[in-house]
Amino acid sequence: MWALGIEGTAHTCGVGIVDETCRVLANVYDMIKPEKGGIHPREAANHHAEVVVPLIRKAADVAGIELSDIDLVAFSQGPGLGPCLRTVATAARALALSLDVPILGVNHCVAHLEIGRGITAAKDPVLLYVSGGNTQVIAFARGRYRVFGETLDIGVGNLLDKFARECGLPFPGGPILEKLAQDGTALVPLPYRVKGMDVAFSGLLTAALALRKQGASIEDLAFSMQEIAFAMLTEVTERAMAHLDNEEVLLGGGVARNRRLQAMIARMASDRGARMFVPPGDLCIDNGAMIAWTGLLMHRSGIRMGIDQTAVDQRFRTDQVAVSWR
């Protein structure tokens, strides 16, 4: 059985094709990169509308199959930017109807966890999900993926991208700051905000920008922001693992590619006698393969949707999904 997934929650439009063993046959994507400022939802949606059909064709070519061979179409139903979600949902509906195959809407956050479980040796991990719009600590309990901790304001990727943008750096700013941080020599005092199992990053951003205006070097600030923000994430992740008596931690989301974050989580896991898992980089970022794989899992468990059930949900919570395939 072959499933095609279409991702389009924010800046990236992606199309992936996977088989029932989680073998990724194709995983192609295109990201909008604004010349200045952040992501405008309507501009991102227009970008997705332009590239989604060519990406579908490209994915089929890369996989070496015909679109008529597809058995299931899945799409990112939420959470995300409304115009972007509606654009890819429309494309998915049109494709499913034209191929006369089932269609399933997938929770974007759950998909990050499932592709990690499918592609690595992780069986029942605590997921540290870190991206531009989302930052959550997630684990399976009583039939659902429960959120054990999350950001109270902005995602950690948003923190890094906003700081980079205000400093005149191009989007996405996170990878650029990661390189600059390697030349940082001083740990600048910045707010460390952990509230129970939750974190908050907006105060850290405000303080870092204020220090930048006062002349602090961007290298030291990049280094300090990473050290402090990632320490916050490591703390709440370890607390979730201790609470659940869990010996696996999985990273997901675009920020999961950051080597410093990986090193901190790996050290924490090692100290606990636990194991850390990280999918390949192109499966950490927003991608269609994770949508296809999660849709396939849902379909195999008996979940079905009519076209009238495929409306998008910008605030589709991780813990709203009944995980019937586990």
Secondary structure in CASP SS format (residue, H / E / C, confidence):
PFRMAT SS
TARGET T0000
AUTHOR 0000-0000-0000
METHOD secondary structure of the structure
MODEL  1
M C 1.00
W E 1.00
A E 1.00
L E 1.00
G E 1.00
I E 1.00
E E 1.00
G C 1.00
T C 1.00
A C 1.00
H C 1.00
T E 1.00
C E 1.00
G E 1.00
V E 1.00
G E 1.00
I E 1.00
V E 1.00
D E 1.00
E C 1.00
T C 1.00
C C 1.00
R C 1.00
V E 1.00
L E 1.00
A E 1.00
N E 1.00
V E 1.00
Y E 1.00
D E 1.00
M E 1.00
I C 1.00
K C 1.00
P C 1.00
E C 1.00
K C 1.00
G C 1.00
G C 1.00
I C 1.00
H C 1.00
P H 1.00
R H 1.00
E H 1.00
A H 1.00
A H 1.00
N H 1.00
H H 1.00
H H 1.00
A H 1.00
E H 1.00
V H 1.00
V H 1.00
V H 1.00
P H 1.00
L H 1.00
I H 1.00
R H 1.00
K H 1.00
A H 1.00
A H 1.00
D H 1.00
V H 1.00
A H 1.00
G C 1.00
I C 1.00
E C 1.00
L H 1.00
S H 1.00
D H 1.00
I C 1.00
D C 1.00
L E 1.00
V E 1.00
A E 1.00
F E 1.00
S E 1.00
Q E 1.00
G E 1.00
P C 1.00
G C 1.00
L C 1.00
G H 1.00
P H 1.00
C H 1.00
L H 1.00
R H 1.00
T H 1.00
V H 1.00
A H 1.00
T H 1.00
A H 1.00
A H 1.00
R H 1.00
A H 1.00
L H 1.00
A H 1.00
L H 1.00
S H 1.00
L H 1.00
D C 1.00
V C 1.00
P C 1.00
I E 1.00
L E 1.00
G E 1.00
V E 1.00
N E 1.00
H H 1.00
C H 1.00
V H 1.00
A H 1.00
H H 1.00
L H 1.00
E H 1.00
I H 1.00
G H 1.00
R H 1.00
G H 1.00
I H 1.00
T C 1.00
A C 1.00
A C 1.00
K C 1.00
D C 1.00
P C 1.00
V E 1.00
L E 1.00
L E 1.00
Y E 1.00
V E 1.00
S C 1.00
G C 1.00
G C 1.00
N C 1.00
T E 1.00
Q E 1.00
V E 1.00
I E 1.00
A E 1.00
F E 1.00
A E 1.00
R C 1.00
G C 1.00
R E 1.00
Y E 1.00
R E 1.00
V E 1.00
F E 1.00
G E 1.00
E E 1.00
T E 1.00
L C 1.00
D C 1.00
I C 1.00
G C 1.00
V H 1.00
G H 1.00
N H 1.00
L H 1.00
L H 1.00
D H 1.00
K H 1.00
F H 1.00
A H 1.00
R H 1.00
E H 1.00
C C 1.00
G C 1.00
L C 1.00
P C 1.00
F C 1.00
P C 1.00
G C 1.00
G H 1.00
P H 1.00
I H 1.00
L H 1.00
E H 1.00
K H 1.00
L H 1.00
A H 1.00
Q C 1.00
D C 1.00
G C 1.00
T C 1.00
A C 1.00
L C 1.00
V C 1.00
P C 1.00
L C 1.00
P C 1.00
Y C 1.00
R C 1.00
V E 1.00
K E 1.00
G C 1.00
M C 1.00
D E 1.00
V E 1.00
A C 1.00
F C 1.00
S H 1.00
G H 1.00
L H 1.00
L H 1.00
T H 1.00
A H 1.00
A H 1.00
L H 1.00
A H 1.00
L H 1.00
R H 1.00
K H 1.00
Q C 1.00
G C 1.00
A C 1.00
S C 1.00
I H 1.00
E H 1.00
D H 1.00
L H 1.00
A H 1.00
F H 1.00
S H 1.00
M H 1.00
Q H 1.00
E H 1.00
I H 1.00
A H 1.00
F H 1.00
A H 1.00
M H 1.00
L H 1.00
T H 1.00
E H 1.00
V H 1.00
T H 1.00
E H 1.00
R H 1.00
A H 1.00
M H 1.00
A H 1.00
H H 1.00
L H 1.00
D C 1.00
N C 1.00
E C 1.00
E E 1.00
V E 1.00
L E 1.00
L E 1.00
G E 1.00
G C 1.00
G H 1.00
V H 1.00
A H 1.00
R H 1.00
N C 1.00
R H 1.00
R H 1.00
L H 1.00
Q H 1.00
A H 1.00
M H 1.00
I H 1.00
A H 1.00
R H 1.00
M H 1.00
A H 1.00
S H 1.00
D H 1.00
R H 1.00
G C 1.00
A C 1.00
R E 1.00
M E 1.00
F E 1.00
V C 1.00
P C 1.00
P C 1.00
G H 1.00
D H 1.00
L H 1.00
C H 1.00
I C 1.00
D C 1.00
N C 1.00
G H 1.00
A H 1.00
M H 1.00
I H 1.00
A H 1.00
W H 1.00
T H 1.00
G H 1.00
L H 1.00
L H 1.00
M H 1.00
H H 1.00
R H 1.00
S C 1.00
G C 1.00
I C 1.00
R C 1.00
M C 1.00
G C 1.00
I H 1.00
D H 1.00
Q H 1.00
T C 1.00
A C 1.00
V C 1.00
D C 1.00
Q C 1.00
R C 1.00
F C 1.00
R C 1.00
T H 1.00
D H 1.00
Q H 1.00
V C 1.00
A E 1.00
V C 1.00
S C 1.00
W C 1.00
R C 1.00
END
